[in-house]
Amino acid sequence: KIIDAVFAADTADPPLQESKDSRSKLSEEEEAVATRFRKMIKMMIPPEAVRHKMTMEGVDAKIIDAVFAADTADPPLQESKDSRSKLSEEEEAVATRFRKMIKMMIPPEAVRHKMTMEGVDAKIIDAVF
């Protein structure tokens, strides 16, 4: 359930509303601690590692819940499925290679840069992201 909450879509659904509520329930000091760990998640550090770090530092469960309730994955997954159908088999093979890089937690900016350096067509870049 926790991993599902972490990787939920970034929309105005009730889970996102809960995250706003959980942020407002934290004191300024607790929010400062939570912000540090939210930054780790934004830097693509695996959520399990962030949770472990929080546990090792003795962070209150309330703060841990607030951090992981606020964390959401990017919604372009639906768009990329639509984009996949618009790619030829050859283009899809190129896109698949870069999707694997993203899946291996390589920062999206680095993947986009690599695609640009290799001269990958903008249509394929859009399909990957």
Sequence and secondary structure as in RCSB ss.txt:
>XXXX:A:sequence
KIIDAVFAADTADPPLQESKDSRSKLSEEEEAVATRFRKMIKMMIPPEAVRHKMTMEGVDAKIIDAVFAADTADP
PLQESKDSRSKLSEEEEAVATRFRKMIKMMIPPEAVRHKMTMEGVDAKIIDAVF
>XXXX:A:secstr
 HHHHHT BSSSSHHHHHHHHHHHTS HHHHHHHHHHHHHHHTT  HHHHHHHHHHTT  HHHHHHHHHH  B T
THHHHHHHHTTS HHHHHHHHHHHHHHHTT  HHHHHHHHHHTT  HHHHHHH 
